[in-house]
Amino acid sequence: EDAGSRPCGSAQRCARRALARRADVRVRLKDKAGAMKDFDRAIELEPDNAITYVGRAIGRAEFDDRKGALEDFEKSLQIYENSSVYLCRADYKAKWGDLKGAIADYTKVLEYRPRDANVFKERGQVRLRVGDLAGAQSDLANAAKYAIKETFEPPLVF
């Protein structure tokens, strides 16, 4: 059978996707051993797939393996740097109390998404927690400004 005829390209890629999806389900079911086994096997099949590392990072974070989660987030960013990974990592850092790390990651996200109201809001809330009132005020003002621009459509006037 021609590899191009498969919806995911190759048998290996299809297997990696199936394992990663099953691992995600196992995380939701609190099956740590099964989830990590599936993620590990998926990474063996496609070691340069950034998405699978993010999935395993989230799984590790949900099972409170902070060190492993941070390692996987970093590995994903080494393979393919993108704002969604920084955002996810920032959210976990904020949850875990690494507030300076969270602010740094939210700041990185804003380099990619300079008008993202939600990121400004999240960073502003973390800045409040560290006592940076001026930074928090600025971020929350930007969050409001960009949220209004995203949701408001002026009426058409003919």
C-alpha positions in Angstrom: 0.0 0.0 0.0 1.2 3.5 -0.9 2.2 5.5 2.2 0.7 8.6 0.6 -2.7 7.0 0.6 -2.9 7.0 4.4 -4.5 10.1 5.8 -1.5 10.7 8.1 1.2 9.8 5.6 3.0 6.8 6.9 2.2 3.8 9.1 4.7 5.1 11.7 3.1 8.5 11.8 -0.4 7.0 12.1 0.8 4.8 15.0 2.4 7.8 16.7 -0.9 9.7 16.4 -3.0 6.9 17.7 -0.6 6.3 20.7 -0.6 10.0 21.5 -4.4 10.2 21.4 -4.7 7.2 23.6 -2.2 8.7 26.0 -4.3 11.9 26.2 -7.3 9.8 27.1 -5.3 7.9 29.7 -4.2 11.2 31.3 -7.9 12.2 31.6 -8.6 8.8 33.2 -5.7 9.3 35.6 -3.9 6.3 34.2 -0.3 7.6 34.7 1.5 4.4 33.8 -0.5 3.8 30.7 -0.3 7.4 29.5 3.5 7.7 30.0 4.0 4.3 28.3 2.0 5.4 25.3 3.7 8.9 25.1 7.1 7.3 25.4 6.4 4.8 22.6 4.9 7.6 20.4 8.1 9.6 20.9 10.2 6.6 20.0 8.3 6.4 16.7 8.7 10.1 15.9 11.3 11.7 18.1 11.2 15.0 16.3 7.5 15.6 16.7 7.0 18.7 18.9 3.3 18.1 19.5 3.9 14.7 21.2 6.4 16.3 23.6 3.8 18.9 24.5 1.2 16.2 25.1 3.6 14.3 27.4 4.5 17.6 29.1 0.9 18.2 29.9 0.5 14.6 31.1 3.5 14.9 33.3 2.2 18.2 34.6 -1.2 16.7 35.4 0.6 13.9 37.3 2.6 16.5 39.2 6.0 15.6 37.5 7.0 19.2 37.2 10.6 18.5 36.3 9.6 16.1 33.5 7.0 18.5 32.2 9.4 21.4 32.0 11.9 19.2 30.2 9.3 18.1 27.6 8.1 21.7 27.1 11.7 22.7 26.5 12.3 19.8 24.1 9.2 20.7 22.1 10.4 24.3 21.9 13.8 23.1 20.6 12.1 21.2 17.8 9.6 23.9 16.9 9.3 27.2 18.8 5.8 28.4 18.9 3.6 30.6 21.1 1.1 27.9 22.1 3.9 25.9 23.9 5.1 29.1 25.8 1.5 29.8 26.7 0.8 26.3 28.1 4.1 26.3 30.0 3.4 29.8 31.4 0.0 28.6 32.7 1.6 25.7 34.5 4.4 27.8 35.9 1.8 30.3 37.3 -0.1 27.3 38.8 3.1 26.0 40.4 4.1 29.4 41.8 7.0 30.1 39.4 5.7 33.5 38.9 8.8 35.1 37.3 9.0 32.1 34.9 5.4 32.5 34.0 5.8 36.2 33.3 8.8 35.5 31.1 6.8 32.9 29.1 3.7 35.2 28.8 6.1 37.9 27.6 7.5 35.6 25.0 3.9 34.7 23.8 3.2 38.4 23.4 6.2 38.7 20.9 4.1 36.3 18.7 0.7 37.7 19.6 1.1 41.3 20.5 -2.7 42.0 20.7 -3.8 38.9 22.6 -6.1 40.1 25.3 -6.1 36.8 27.2 -2.3 36.7 27.4 -2.3 40.3 28.7 -4.9 39.4 31.2 -3.0 36.3 32.5 0.3 38.1 32.7 -1.4 41.0 34.5 -2.9 38.7 37.1 0.5 37.1 37.7 2.1 40.6 37.9 -0.4 41.4 40.6 0.7 38.3 42.5 4.3 39.4 42.5 3.4 43.0 43.5 4.2 44.6 40.2 1.2 47.0 40.3 2.3 49.2 37.4 2.9 46.2 35.1 -0.4 44.6 36.1 -2.3 47.8 35.5 -0.7 48.2 32.0 -1.4 44.5 31.1 -5.0 44.6 32.3 -5.6 47.9 30.4 -4.2 46.3 27.3 -6.3 43.2 27.9 -9.4 45.4 28.1 -8.4 47.4 25.0 -7.7 44.4 22.8 -10.8 42.4 24.1 -13.0 45.3 23.1 -11.4 45.5 19.6 -11.9 41.8 19.1 -15.5 41.7 20.2 -16.8 45.0 18.9 -17.9 45.4 15.3 -19.2 48.8 14.4 -22.5 48.8 12.7 -22.5 49.2 8.9 -23.9 52.5 7.9 -24.9 53.1 4.3 
